[in-house]
Amino acid sequence: MSDIRKDHSIGAGTGAAAGAVTGATVGAVGGPIGMAAGAVVGGIIGAAAGDSIAEAVNPTEYQDHWKTNYVSTPYYATGREWNDYEPAYKLGYNGYGAYRGKRFEDVESDLERTWEATKGNSRLAWTEAKGAVRDGWHYVERALPGDADGDGR
């Protein structure tokens, strides 16, 4: 499989996963059935969004960029490692795909709930992860036409 196709597959797969988690989180309002339906619909929509984002932002290059630069960000906390920040950057990438066209601030509470469900072994609380999620979101947003929040970050 070529590297380009692999990156698109990664983009679609991560988009599907993020969409499923987001759909389940939003669908939880409707109880278990709403949560299951939200996960399915979110996964389908997320896969399409993830593939289109992977066309503009190569997921491997995105990860390499943050892995190299996370320690120089203002929100980096001494003693934290890449494994703590990686899920936050993934959420920024995937969250943008799931909420494309919306401002980060308008979906922040949904992203916070998603963080709690997807952070895995990260030791970061939302207040610590939020900067990385936001930076990841804006990285993708800048690469795509139509900066939704117009702040140019």
Secondary structure as the mmCIF struct_conf table of DSSP 4:
data_model
#
loop_
_struct_conf.conf_type_id
_struct_conf.id
_struct_conf.beg_label_comp_id
_struct_conf.beg_label_asym_id
_struct_conf.beg_label_seq_id
_struct_conf.end_label_comp_id
_struct_conf.end_label_asym_id
_struct_conf.end_label_seq_id
HELX_RH_AL_P HELX_RH_AL_P1 ASP A 3 GLY A 27
HELX_RH_3T_P HELX_RH_3T_P1 ALA A 28 GLY A 30
HELX_RH_AL_P HELX_RH_AL_P2 GLY A 31 ALA A 56
BEND BEND1 VAL A 57 VAL A 57
HELX_RH_AL_P HELX_RH_AL_P3 PRO A 59 ASN A 69
HELX_RH_3T_P HELX_RH_3T_P2 TYR A 70 SER A 72
BEND BEND2 THR A 73 THR A 73
TURN_TY1_P TURN_TY1_P1 PRO A 74 TYR A 75
TURN_TY1_P TURN_TY1_P2 THR A 78 GLY A 79
HELX_RH_AL_P HELX_RH_AL_P4 TRP A 82 ALA A 98
TURN_TY1_P TURN_TY1_P3 TYR A 99 GLY A 101
BEND BEND3 LYS A 102 LYS A 102
HELX_RH_AL_P HELX_RH_AL_P5 PHE A 104 THR A 118
TURN_TY1_P TURN_TY1_P4 GLY A 120 ASN A 121
HELX_RH_AL_P HELX_RH_AL_P6 TRP A 126 ALA A 143
BEND BEND4 LEU A 144 GLY A 146
BEND BEND5 ALA A 148 ASP A 149
#
